[in-house]
């Protein structure tokens, strides 16, 4: 949990939608204390009574945004990555020490950042696929071809057990 004084910081509600979230709580006769005490369990029922379309219009947001805010308010503190598919584990790969350069594995994208993507390959340490190793064509940002939750085939480039770093590639292995 965050140490922030703003309870909305403990949710996945985007800061741009904080005002809409506060207005939604007020529209349903709740306040921020109700949220802090997790006393908003019938929020969806109240939204249904008001009408999703009507509530969204009153808040000046779209219905999909309303649904997202409601979902996040009902489950503060959750990590959306917990809902991702687990990595496909191999019985012969249990730790970093079991990895060898050239080894092919399936993994789940856990985070996409400016310089690459972190992929869970089931060894307690995510591997990094650098942006230059994602595909054969030039891309400005990994988000152009990858998103969190994607299941991808990777090949181990290098392992640095001292620094706990695993370098991966998604490019095809060059044919000899």
N, C-alpha and C positions, 0 to 999 in steps of 0.2 A: 504494500500500500504506500501511496505517496504521503509525504509529510506536509503537503500543501494544506492550507487552511480552506481552500475551495474544494468542496466535495466533488464537484464536477471534474476536477483533475484526476479523480480516481476512477473515471469512466472513460470509455473510448469516444465520448461525445467530442466532436471537434470544437475547439475554442470559438470558432465563428458561429457555432450553433448554441453557445451557452445561453444567450438571451432567449432563444426559442425554447430551450429546455426549461428555463425558469418560468417562462410564460405558460408552458404546457403544465407544469406542476400547479401553478396558480389556477389555470383553467379547470383543473381537476380537483380543486380544493385541497392542494398539498402545499407545503413549503419546503425549504431546504432542510429543515430539521426532520421532516418526514422522510426525506431521502437519506439523511445521515443515519436515522434509526431503522432504515430499511422497512418503512411502514407504507409502502406504495404498491403492495402486491396486487391490488385490484385496479391498477392503472389502465390495463388493457380494457377491462370492463367499462370503465368510465369513458374511455375514448370511443368505444363502440356505441355507448349511449348518446354521446355528443354527435357521433358520426365522424369517421376519419376525414372525409373531404371537408366537412365544416370546421373541424379542429385545425386541419392544415391551413385552410384559408384564414382563420382567425390569427394563426401564428405567422402567416406570411411565408409558409414553406410548402414544399411538395409533399404528397403522401409518402413517397419512399423515404424522404428525410425524416418525416414524422415517425415512420415505422422504425428507422434506425435509432432515433433518439429514445423511443420507448424501450427497445431491446436493450440499449446500453444503460438506461436508468434502472431497469429491473435487475441488471447483473453488474453492479459496480465492482471494479477491482479485477475482473476477469481478464485473462490474457488471451486475445483472439487466436494466438498461435497454438493454444491448447486444443483447438478444434481441428487442427490440420491432421492429415493422415500420418500415421507413424512411418518411420523409414522402413524399407524392406531389408530386414536384417539377414546377414549371412552367418551361418554357424561357424565359418572359419575366420570371421573378422569380428573380434570382440573389443579390441583396443587399438590405439594408434600403432602399437608395436606389431600388430598383425598386418598392417598395410604395407604394400610394396609398390614402387613406381610401376605404372603400366596397368595396375589392377583396375578392372571395370566394376562399377557398383551402381546401384540405383539409390537415389536419395530424394529428399524432400526439401524444396527451397524454404528456408526459414526466415530469411531477410534479404531484401534487395536494397542495395545502397549505390551511391554514385559510382564507385569503382569496382563493383562486382556483386556477387550474390553468395550468401552463406548457405551451404547445403548440409543437412543432417544425413550422415551416412551410417549412423548407428554406433559410433565409437566414443560417445561422450564429449566429442569436440567437433564442432561443425567445420567443414572444409570451405575454403574460399575459391570460387571460380572468378578469376579476374575478368573484367569486362572484355579484355582482349582474347579471352579463352572461351567465351560463350558461344560464338558462332563464327563462320568463315567470312561473313560480310561485316563491314564497319557499322557499329551502332554507337550512338552518343551516350545512351544510358541503358543499363541492363533491363530497366522496366519496359523497354520496347519489345522485349521477347520473353521476359520472365515475370512471374508474379509469385507472391508468397503462397505456398501450398502446392505449387507445381511439382510433379514427380518427374525427375530427370535422370538420364544416364550420364554418369561422369567417369572419368579416368583419373587415377592418381598421378600427379606430376612429381610431387616431392613431399616428404614428411620431415618436419623438424620437431622431434619429440622434446628437445630442451625448451623450445619456445612455444610448444604446443600449437604448431601451425601445420595445416594440411593444405597443399596447393592442388587444385583440381582443374580439369578441363572438360568441356562439353564437346570439343571439336573431335571429329573423326580421327582415328589414328591413321597417320600417313601410310599408304600402301607401299610396300617395298619394291 
